[in-house]
Each structure stands twice: as C-alpha cells, then as structure tokens.
Amino acid sequence: MKNKADHSREIPPDSLAALADLDLGHLKFVKTLTSAVTTAWGVNWDEEFIARDLMQNFFDANRDRLNQVRVAVARAMVSVTAPAVVELERLFYLGSEKGNDDVGQYGEGFKVAATCLLRDHAVTPIVASGKDIAVLRLANQTVGNTALRPVEYDFYRSDREIPGTRLLLRGCGSKLSRAMQDGLNHFFHTKNPVLGEQLWSSHDGRFSIYRSAEANSHGHVFYRKLRRGLIEDIPVILVLEKTYESLEKLIRNDRDRNAFGESLLKVFYRNFARGMGQWCGVGQAVIVNLAKDLWKRGHPLLAELADSRGHWPEDLRQKTFGDRFYCRSQYVDPAMRLECDTVEERWQREGREELPAYFSSFGVISAAAHLNEMRKQALQESRKRDQRLPSRGETTAIQILSRILRELAPAVMAIFDSGTLHYTVAATDVLLGQLKQGRGYKAREIFLAERVFVTDFAEALAVFMHEHAHIFGCDGGRGFTDALTELLETLIRNRQLLDEYEAAWMKAREEVETERKEKPKDHIDELPESWLANLAEKELRALIARVPQVVLRKLRNEIPNQKGDLA
C-alpha cells in the first residue's frame, strides 16, 4: 500500500519523493529540524566505514537477538530491520547514553554516515520505529553566502505501528549494498562468519584466540567488540575484552574513526601479548603455529609475543619447533661472532633453518646461547675437578696474610669477620676469573689461584689485598679503587713490619711446595710456561685482564731487561 501523506502542513518535496511507494501507512508531517551538521564536515568515509557505523546502532540495540537483524537488498534499495525500538530524535542530537559495553560512545557515528550518504552517494536515509518516521536530506538553501548545506530531519507520524526499527537507504550502489550486507561482520559476536573455532581463551575470558574462517589467510583484531584492524598473512582472530588506556587514548582522540590502521594495531599487539603473557607459552604457541609460513620472514605480532617475556616449557618448544631451527645470535664482539658463525654453519649443514633472533624467547636455540651453555657445563665440570678448599699448608699461608691485613687494615677485616668468610683455591687463573664473575657485591668469598701460594711474598700480599678490597666493589669501581689505594698507603707507611711476616711466609710456602710434591702428578699445578703455551689469544687476554695492576707493573718493568738479555 502506498503512503498517504497529510498535506495540512507544507511537506518538503524531496522528503515526500523519498517516501513514495514505501509501505509505512498513512503519514502525518510533524516537523523539520535543521542540524548543525553540514556538507563541509571534514569526514570522507568509504562504503565500508559508512556501513559499519550504521550497523553499529543495530548491534548495540539488539545485542541479545542479533539473529533477528536482517539486511535485504532489492535493486538500489537496502532495508535493515531489527526488533528493538529506538527513539528517532536521538539520531538528531549529539551525545550518547550508551554503556561502557556498547561500541558507540559519542552519538556521532550515524550523523557522519548519513552526511556521507547524502553528500557523496546521493542516498536518502529513512528511519522508521514504532509510529515515528524520519527522513534525512540536505537543505535546499545554503547557510548565508556560503556553500554549506545543512542536514535536515523531516519527522512524520504514521497511523500504523512499525515493528522494531527499519532503516531504508534509497539509491545505493552495488559496493554500498554489499558493505551493508556485511555490516555486522565488523562486530564481535558468535555468529560472525569470520570466526572459526576458538583455539584458546584466558581463564577470565578477556583474551581469546580464534581461527580465521576467511579464505585469504588474513585475520582480524577485535577490541571492545569492534573489529579494529586486519592481521595480514596470519589466519587468526584476536579478541581483547579488557580496556587499555593506551588504546582508549587512540580512540578518544580520533572521533573520525581513522585509528583503525597500523598505529592502533601495534598498540593492540603489545597489550594483547603482554596481557596474555601470564599464561606463558600456551596461548602464544597457538598464534605461532598459525604463523608458521612467516617464521623466517617474521611478523610484528610474533615480535610482540616474543617481547612479552613469556617462558615456554621444554615440551611445548619441542612440539612446536623440534630440532629443525635455530635463531640468529645477537653478537657481542667480533670473537663471539666467529664462534657463532662456526656453530651456525654446522647447523646449516645438518639441515637446520634460521629464524629471527626474537624466536629465542620461544625457546629456539641460538649459537650464542648454545656456546654459553657449553661454557657453563665446562665450568661446572672444572669446578668439580679444580675448585677446592685450601690445604693445610695453604691455610697457614692465608693466616699469615690475614694477620698482616688485620694489622694494616682492621676496618676491612672487620667487615669479613662480621660473617662467615670462605677461601676457595682454583687450579688456574682462567678458572679463577670465571669463578669471580659469579660472585656478588659484598660477597664474603675469596678466590685464590694455586700459584699464589708458591710465589714471592710481595706478589702474594698484593693479590691477597686486591681480592679483599672487592668487598667494596668490582674492578674499576670507585669503592674498590679507594679501598685498594688506602691499603697501599698504609702498607707503605708500615713497611718495616713486612720483614717479620716475609720470613713466616717463606716457611709456609715451603710447606705448600712439600705438600704438592707428595700429591699425585695430576694434582700438581702446571708450570706457567707449559699452560701459557696452550692458551688461546682470547684466554690470554682474559687472564691478563684479571691480573692485579701491581703485578702488571712489575712485569712491565721486567720486560725491557728480558729484551736486553735476548739481544
């Protein structure tokens, strides 16, 4: 039945033409409201954005019965019907009374979409709900001497009840019609056709992962029930129900809805990855497996997952990667790079494939980590063999040196005397350096190389003082250097005391030498010339870096004489 309009008041001709042939009952013209929205509104939405914001109102109002929202297309007419009734004058005024769980928050989306329809597509929006009908059109008259044409709302009253709400769009092109048919796909709901099976969810339901049901291997992200971005090349749907201020700021400062691209996607990835990090690798592995084709090339989502510092259990790592991959190493120095290159070349010959460095967070081995683990195992074995408590003769020697230090620097020894003090003897200086690296600040543990107990008194005392000064800091630290300087100054002032102690030292050294002669050959410390000759350049440099400065100065002074002797 065609509409019959009451002409008792003047009806705008454009509005009357838009209502022609629509079955909306007998209509009575009520009023026309001229909005502040004009054709100069600087928003240029495409068909997809227009459809998204028109359908947003139907999504928010019909959340519990979305299956009753229908979109029909007949030639150039698109019709959207839904069961919920709306108050049409709310479409005119700015502002919104929607809750935090709704997608729309400002009451602007419909107005922007309608403006774009009228201005850019020559499409007339008509909304009917209950007995009320509104027709939106552009005013025939411009504002003053400008080219601005406001959007006007013509309100009608029907003698017939329209069930629920109907949105009618006259003059739609094919692209806009298709966008309207897919309009509800922009929102998160269980019937959304882009959703495949749910693969993982956090215990509180705030983080969810679905397989993408689209055929193009792309995925999407949903935040506050709205699809906010496209995940290229990974068929995964990420749903974030928790509110993050960093995301809200992007949305709040972008009322024109432009924050649906890379900037928002990057912030979304970071929040999703870190938020789900408390569940470690289980959820991460779901995404990583779906992105298998991108492992070598990498992907921003994978990088954010790796940066979330989750820890994968070994069985999950083995199931996901096996022993078929390794990741690039972060080189510390050229020597390390050479070692890593050697390991990586061997792995490549074995058929392993290289992945980006951040895959180490997922448990994939790197050459640097492999070498560190090998060194750690070697150190543990070395410690079992070559790290020990002082012998009887070495204990006597330590007591002599301790008496000197207690007399010269009572403040230093008071710190050690306040707790349990441990002395450990290492077979070589290289092992000594490795042991010292694990010692914490202010640790009451002193490491001494075996050779210290058979060297001359001056060198032994210098090393002993050096090691005890570490209670104040590491090599090069201000506390350490100040303490060592004070010890040296005190030593020089009281050098007359050293003669008595040197004689005692010589007796203790002879006892140590006798002990070592009586031990099996494999426990005798190697002579310097034999083990030095077998050290690599890196080991020599490491050894020299750990030699006390007083010993280095002594050696430096002796080198010219040696050259002279050779000459």
Secondary structure, 3 states (H helix, E strand, C coil): CCCEEECCCCCCHHHHHHHCCCCCCEEEEEEEEEEEEECCCCCCCCHHHHHHHHHHHHHHHCHHHHHHCEEEEECCEEEEEECCCCCHHHHCCCCCCCCCCCCCCCCCHHHHHHHHHHHHCCCEEEEEEEEEEEEEEECCCCCCCCCCCEEEEEEEEEEEEEEEEEEEEECCCHHHHHHHHCHHHHECCCCCCCEEEEEEECCCCCEEEEEECCCCCCEEEEECCEEEEEECCCCEEEEECCCCHHHHHHHHCCCCCCCCCHHHHHHHHHHHHHHHHHHCHHHHHHHHHHCHHHCCCCCHHHHHHHHCCCCCCHHHHHHHHCCCEEECCCCCCHHHHHHHHHHHHHHHHCCCEEECHHHHHHCCCEHHHHHHHHHHHHHHHHHHHHEECCCHHHHHHHHHHHHHHHHHCHHHHHHHHCCCCEEEEECCHHHHHHHHHCCCCCCCEEEEEHHHHHCCHHHHHHHHHHHHHHHHCCCCCHHHHHHHHHHHHHHHHCHHHHHHHHHHHHHHHHHHHHHHHHCCHHHCCCCHHHHHHCCCHHHHHHHHHCCCHHHHHHHHHHHHHHHHHHC
